[in-house]
Amino acid sequence: MKYSLSIILPFLNEINSLKKTLSILNKIKFEKEFLIIYSAKLTKKKIKKEIFLLKKKYKNFKYYKQNQPFVGGAIDLGLLKAKKNYIAIMASDLETNPYELIKMIRISLKNKESIISADRWIKNKGLSVTDYGLVKYLANFIFQKLLKLFFNYKILDFTFAYRIYPKKALKNYRIKELRHGFALEMLLVPMKKGFNVITIPSKWKKRVEGHSSINLKSYFSYLKVLWKSL
């Protein structure tokens, strides 16, 4: 089967970052589709117009209005709309490095039954305390170690939703936790089905547009997923 990829890009208002991301990804020579999931309530009208104009520039460019809340709601809609046999999940605000997707695809091509997951904690070089913030850095570090202890997996980064999935790994799957806990849920569910995960080092970069939506409820959402998985 020919390798093809649906790239899901949740979007709010970070239009310049989205344009740069698309420009980089469009140079990758493989069959692909861009799925831009924008917020019905939060994306500004003038930004929506710019999204619509991008359709004229890129082939296989599709955009959908998100009615469910939070990032998980956007990803869930993207999964429903994805038509290709592999699915990539990443950010549109450049916190996920688009160039890294090229390496992830190469590994995916050689390991077609595996999930390829970007990992910020390999060699502890993917996160900067200065950019990420000391509290968030420590909370993330402790939570990763806790998860590794519970599940005895080699994976270090359970909460970074920058991944490539074989579409069949997510067959008939609907996201339950729509807050940031979806990232953990989307790793544990296919792993319990027997899908292997291959991790690659990834460098997280602080966004220059918009702001992070992570708050206390987001951290509790990870705990909810963890509790249901035990």
Backbone hydrogen bonds in HBPLUS format (Angstrom, degrees):
<---DONOR---> <-ACCEPTOR-->    atom                        ^
c    i                          cat <-CA-CA->   ^        H-A-AA   ^      H-
h    n   atom  resd res      DA  || num        DHA   H-A  angle D-A-AA Bond
n    s   type  num  typ     dist DA aas  dist angle  dist       angle   num
A0086-TYR N   A0004-SER O   3.02 MM  82  6.04 118.8  2.40 138.0 154.9     1
A0005-LEU N   A0031-GLU O   2.95 MM  26  6.38 154.0  2.02 142.6 150.2     2
A0033-GLU N   A0005-LEU O   2.96 MM  28  6.51 137.5  2.15 156.2 161.7     3
A0006-SER N   A0086-TYR O   2.83 MM  80  6.22 162.0  1.86 153.2 156.8     4
A0088-ALA N   A0006-SER O   2.76 MM  82  6.05 169.0  1.77 158.0 161.0     5
A0007-ILE N   A0033-GLU O   2.87 MM  26  6.10 177.0  1.87 172.3 173.3     6
A0035-LEU N   A0007-ILE O   2.88 MM  28  5.90 170.0  1.89 159.6 156.1     7
A0008-ILE N   A0088-ALA O   2.84 MM  80  6.07 168.9  1.85 168.5 164.8     8
A0090-MET N   A0008-ILE O   3.43 MM  82  6.59 160.2  2.47 172.8 172.0     9
A0009-LEU N   A0035-LEU O   2.90 MM  26  5.98 173.0  1.90 160.7 158.6    10
A0037-ILE N   A0009-LEU O   3.20 MM  28  6.21 164.1  2.22 131.7 136.0    11
A0011-PHE N   A0037-ILE O   2.82 MM  26  5.69 150.3  1.91 162.2 152.4    12
A0015-ILE N   A0013-ASN O   2.83 MM   2  5.55 137.7  2.01 106.8  93.9    13
A0018-LEU N   A0014-GLU O   2.97 MM   4  6.18 154.4  2.04 151.4 159.6    14
A0019-LYS N   A0015-ILE O   2.94 MM   4  6.15 158.5  1.99 148.6 153.8    15
A0020-LYS N   A0016-ASN O   3.11 MM   4  6.34 157.3  2.16 143.6 149.2    16
A0021-THR N   A0017-SER O   2.90 MM   4  6.10 157.9  1.95 148.1 154.6    17
A0022-LEU N   A0018-LEU O   2.90 MM   4  6.13 165.6  1.92 157.0 159.8    18
A0023-SER N   A0019-LYS O   2.99 MM   4  6.12 155.8  2.05 144.2 151.1    19
A0024-ILE N   A0020-LYS O   3.12 MM   4  6.36 154.2  2.19 147.8 153.2    20
A0025-LEU N   A0021-THR O   2.97 MM   4  6.18 171.3  1.98 155.9 158.6    21
A0026-ASN N   A0022-LEU O   2.84 MM   4  5.78 149.8  1.93 148.2 155.3    22
A0027-LYS N   A0024-ILE O   3.25 MM   3  5.73 153.7  2.33 109.6 116.7    23
A0028-ILE N   A0025-LEU O   3.11 MM   3  5.57 159.7  2.15 112.7 119.0    24
A0034-PHE N   A0060-ASN O   2.85 MM  26  6.21 157.1  1.90 154.3 162.0    25
A0062-LYS N   A0034-PHE O   2.87 MM  28  5.99 161.4  1.90 161.5 167.7    26
A0036-ILE N   A0062-LYS O   2.82 MM  26  6.16 169.9  1.83 161.5 160.2    27
A0064-TYR N   A0036-ILE O   2.85 MM  28  6.31 154.0  1.92 163.2 169.4    28
A0038-TYR N   A0064-TYR O   3.01 MM  26  6.34 149.6  2.11 162.3 171.4    29
A0066-GLN N   A0038-TYR O   2.69 MM  28  5.67 161.0  1.72 172.4 174.6    30
A0043-THR N   A0039-SER O   3.33 MM   4  5.16 155.6  2.39 119.1 124.7    31
A0040-ALA N   A0066-GLN O   3.07 MM  26  5.51 161.2  2.10 149.1 146.0    32
A0047-ILE N   A0044-LYS O   3.07 MM   3  5.22 125.1  2.38  99.5 113.9    33
A0048-LYS N   A0044-LYS O   2.94 MM   4  6.28 152.4  2.02 153.0 161.5    34
A0049-LYS N   A0045-LYS O   3.15 MM   4  6.48 152.3  2.23 149.2 155.3    35
A0050-GLU N   A0047-ILE O   3.03 MM   3  5.11 120.5  2.40  96.4 111.3    36
A0051-ILE N   A0047-ILE O   3.01 MM   4  6.40 148.7  2.11 148.9 158.0    37
A0052-PHE N   A0048-LYS O   3.00 MM   4  6.32 159.5  2.04 152.6 157.3    38
A0053-LEU N   A0049-LYS O   3.13 MM   4  6.39 147.8  2.24 140.1 148.2    39
A0054-LEU N   A0050-GLU O   3.20 MM   4  6.47 137.4  2.40 139.1 149.2    40
A0054-LEU N   A0051-ILE O   3.06 MM   3  5.23 131.1  2.31 100.0 113.1    41
A0055-LYS N   A0052-PHE O   3.27 MM   3  5.65 147.1  2.39 104.8 113.2    42
A0056-LYS N   A0053-LEU O   3.16 MM   3  5.73 148.6  2.26 112.2 119.6    43
A0057-LYS N   A0054-LEU O   2.95 MM   3  5.16 140.8  2.10 103.2 115.0    44
A0058-TYR N   A0054-LEU O   3.17 MM   4  6.45 151.0  2.26 159.1 165.8    45
A0073-GLY N   A0070-PHE O   3.11 MM   3  5.38 128.5  2.39 100.8 113.6    46
A0074-ALA N   A0070-PHE O   3.36 MM   4  6.84 145.5  2.49 142.6 151.5    47
A0074-ALA N   A0071-VAL O   2.99 MM   3  5.13 121.4  2.34  99.4 114.2    48
A0075-ILE N   A0071-VAL O   2.97 MM   4  6.34 163.0  2.00 158.7 163.0    49
A0072-GLY N   A0178-LEU O   2.77 MM 106  3.93 135.7  1.97 162.2 148.4    50
A0076-ASP N   A0072-GLY O   2.90 MM   4  5.99 158.2  1.95 145.0 151.4    51
A0077-LEU N   A0073-GLY O   3.22 MM   4  6.38 155.7  2.28 139.2 144.4    52
A0078-GLY N   A0074-ALA O   2.99 MM   4  6.27 156.7  2.04 147.7 154.8    53
A0079-LEU N   A0075-ILE O   2.89 MM   4  6.21 150.0  1.98 153.6 161.2    54
A0080-LEU N   A0076-ASP O   3.27 MM   4  6.57 149.4  2.37 140.6 148.0    55
A0081-LYS N   A0077-LEU O   3.12 MM   4  6.42 143.0  2.26 145.5 155.7    56
A0082-ALA N   A0078-GLY O   2.95 MM   4  5.98 129.3  2.21 146.6 159.1    57
A0167-LYS N   A0085-ASN O   2.96 MM  82  5.18 170.9  1.97 132.6 130.4    58
A0087-ILE N   A0165-TYR O   2.83 MM  78  5.13 161.7  1.87 151.1 157.4    59
A0165-TYR N   A0087-ILE O   2.75 MM  78  5.13 160.7  1.78 148.3 154.7    60
A0089-ILE N   A0163-ARG O   2.85 MM  74  5.39 158.0  1.90 154.4 161.0    61
A0163-ARG N   A0089-ILE O   3.08 MM  74  5.39 140.2  2.24 137.0 148.8    62
A0100-GLU N   A0097-ASN O   3.02 MM   3  5.54 141.2  2.18 113.0 123.2    63
A0101-LEU N   A0098-PRO O   3.11 MM   3  5.48 146.6  2.23 105.7 115.0    64
A0102-ILE N   A0099-TYR O   3.23 MM   3  5.76 146.3  2.35 109.5 117.1    65
A0104-MET N   A0100-GLU O   3.08 MM   4  6.40 158.8  2.13 149.6 156.2    66
A0105-ILE N   A0101-LEU O   2.87 MM   4  6.07 150.7  1.95 147.8 154.4    67
A0106-ARG N   A0102-ILE O   3.14 MM   4  6.46 159.3  2.19 146.7 151.6    68
A0107-ILE N   A0103-LYS O   3.09 MM   4  6.39 159.7  2.13 151.7 156.2    69
A0108-SER N   A0104-MET O   2.89 MM   4  6.07 153.1  1.96 143.0 151.5    70
A0109-LEU N   A0105-ILE O   2.83 MM   4  6.07 152.1  1.91 155.3 161.9    71
A0110-LYS N   A0107-ILE O   3.15 MM   3  5.26 130.0  2.41  97.8 110.5    72
A0111-ASN N   A0107-ILE O   2.97 MM   4  6.13 123.0  2.31 139.2 155.3    73
A0111-ASN N   A0108-SER O   3.13 MM   3  4.88 137.5  2.31  92.5 104.9    74
A0114-SER N   A0111-ASN O   3.05 MM   3  5.58 166.2  2.07 123.1 125.9    75
A0115-ILE N   A0196-ASN O   2.83 MM  81  6.16 170.0  1.84 157.9 159.8    76
A0198-ILE N   A0115-ILE O   2.78 MM  83  6.13 166.6  1.79 171.7 176.3    77
A0116-ILE N   A0164-ILE O   2.93 MM  48  5.07 159.4  1.97 147.2 152.9    78
A0164-ILE N   A0116-ILE O   2.83 MM  48  5.07 150.5  1.91 144.3 153.5    79
A0117-SER N   A0198-ILE O   2.83 MM  81  6.09 164.7  1.85 154.2 159.5    80
A0200-ILE N   A0117-SER O   3.07 MM  83  6.44 146.3  2.19 146.4 151.8    81
A0118-ALA N   A0162-TYR O   2.95 MM  44  5.57 174.6  1.95 177.8 179.6    82
A0119-ASP N   A0200-ILE O   2.83 MM  81  5.73 147.7  1.93 168.9 165.9    83
A0202-SER N   A0119-ASP O   2.93 MM  83  5.25 138.3  2.10 137.3 131.0    84
A0126-GLY N   A0120-ARG O   3.03 MM   6  4.11 129.1  2.30 151.5 146.2    85
A0124-ASN N   A0121-TRP O   2.97 MM   3  4.45 162.9  2.00 105.2 108.0    86
A0204-TRP N   A0126-GLY O   2.82 MM  78  5.55 161.4  1.85 141.9 147.2    87
A0132-TYR N   A0128-SER O   2.77 MM   4  5.75 168.4  1.78 160.1 164.2    88
A0133-GLY N   A0129-VAL O   2.84 MM   4  5.24 145.6  1.96 132.0 140.3    89
A0137-TYR N   A0133-GLY O   2.85 MM   4  5.91 156.7  1.91 155.0 162.8    90
A0138-LEU N   A0134-LEU O   2.93 MM   4  6.10 167.9  1.95 154.4 156.5    91
A0139-ALA N   A0135-VAL O   2.91 MM   4  6.04 161.9  1.94 150.7 156.5    92
A0140-ASN N   A0136-LYS O   2.89 MM   4  5.94 158.9  1.93 145.3 151.1    93
A0141-PHE N   A0137-TYR O   2.97 MM   4  6.13 162.3  2.00 148.2 153.4    94
A0142-ILE N   A0138-LEU O   2.97 MM   4  6.12 169.1  1.99 152.4 154.9    95
A0143-PHE N   A0139-ALA O   3.03 MM   4  6.09 159.6  2.07 144.3 150.4    96
A0144-GLN N   A0140-ASN O   2.93 MM   4  6.10 158.2  1.97 152.1 157.5    97
A0145-LYS N   A0141-PHE O   3.15 MM   4  6.40 162.0  2.19 149.2 153.4    98
A0146-LEU N   A0142-ILE O   2.92 MM   4  6.14 151.6  2.00 145.7 154.4    99
A0147-LEU N   A0143-PHE O   2.91 MM   4  6.15 160.5  1.95 152.1 156.3   100
A0148-LYS N   A0144-GLN O   2.98 MM   4  6.19 158.6  2.03 148.1 154.2   101
A0149-LEU N   A0145-LYS O   3.01 MM   4  6.19 147.7  2.12 141.7 150.1   102
A0150-PHE N   A0146-LEU O   3.00 MM   4  6.30 156.8  2.05 149.7 155.5   103
A0151-PHE N   A0147-LEU O   2.95 MM   4  6.08 169.5  1.96 157.9 159.9   104
A0152-ASN N   A0148-LYS O   2.81 MM   4  5.19 134.7  2.01 132.8 141.9   105
A0162-TYR N   A0160-PHE O   2.90 MM   2  5.72 139.8  2.07 100.9  90.7   106
A0169-ALA N   A0166-PRO O   2.85 MM   3  5.47 152.8  1.92 119.6 128.1   107
A0170-LEU N   A0167-LYS O   3.01 MM   3  5.59 154.6  2.07 114.7 122.1   108
A0171-LYS N   A0168-LYS O   3.36 MM   3  4.82 169.2  2.37  97.3  98.4   109
A0173-TYR N   A0170-LEU O   3.06 MM   3  5.21 152.1  2.14 134.2 129.0   110
A0182-PHE N   A0179-ARG O   3.04 MM   3  6.19 168.3  2.06 136.7 137.9   111
A0183-ALA N   A0180-HIS O   3.16 MM   3  6.13 160.2  2.21 127.2 128.9   112
A0184-LEU N   A0181-GLY O   3.13 MM   3  5.47 125.6  2.44 106.7 118.5   113
A0185-GLU N   A0181-GLY O   3.06 MM   4  6.36 168.3  2.08 155.0 158.6   114
A0186-MET N   A0182-PHE O   2.76 MM   4  5.87 158.6  1.81 153.9 158.2   115
A0187-LEU N   A0184-LEU O   3.07 MM   3  5.33 154.7  2.14 106.8 114.8   116
A0188-LEU N   A0184-LEU O   3.03 MM   4  6.31 165.3  2.05 159.9 163.7   117
A0189-VAL N   A0185-GLU O   3.04 MM   4  6.02 171.8  2.05 157.8 159.6   118
A0191-MET N   A0187-LEU O   3.29 MM   4  6.29 151.4  2.38 141.5 149.9   119
A0192-LYS N   A0188-LEU O   2.97 MM   4  6.12 149.2  2.07 150.4 157.0   120
A0193-LYS N   A0190-PRO O   3.00 MM   3  4.96 136.7  2.20  94.4 107.3   121
A0195-PHE N   A0190-PRO O   3.13 MM   5  5.66 164.8  2.15 147.4 142.8   122
A0194-GLY N   A0191-MET O   2.96 MM   3  5.07 155.2  2.03 102.3 110.3   123
A0218-SER N   A0215-ASN O   2.98 MM   3  5.19 127.6  2.26 101.6 115.8   124
A0219-TYR N   A0215-ASN O   3.27 MM   4  6.76 151.6  2.36 151.1 157.9   125
A0220-PHE N   A0216-LEU O   3.06 MM   4  6.43 154.9  2.13 148.6 155.8   126
A0221-SER N   A0217-LYS O   2.98 MM   4  6.19 136.7  2.17 137.0 148.4   127
A0221-SER N   A0218-SER O   3.09 MM   3  5.07 125.4  2.40  92.1 106.6   128
A0222-TYR N   A0219-TYR O   3.20 MM   3  5.38 129.8  2.47  99.2 111.0   129
A0223-LEU N   A0219-TYR O   3.37 MM   4  6.77 155.8  2.44 143.3 149.2   130
A0224-LYS N   A0220-PHE O   2.88 MM   4  6.21 145.8  1.99 147.9 157.8   131
A0225-VAL N   A0221-SER O   3.16 MM   4  6.40 158.6  2.21 143.5 147.8   132
A0226-LEU N   A0222-TYR O   2.92 MM   4  6.18 160.7  1.96 150.1 156.1   133
A0227-TRP N   A0223-LEU O   2.84 MM   4  5.98 162.4  1.87 147.4 152.0   134
A0228-LYS N   A0224-LYS O   3.07 MM   4  6.28 158.8  2.12 147.0 152.0   135
A0229-SER N   A0225-VAL O   3.07 MM   4  6.19 129.0  2.34 139.5 152.8   136
A0229-SER N   A0226-LEU O   3.07 MM   3  5.12 135.7  2.28  97.3 110.1   137
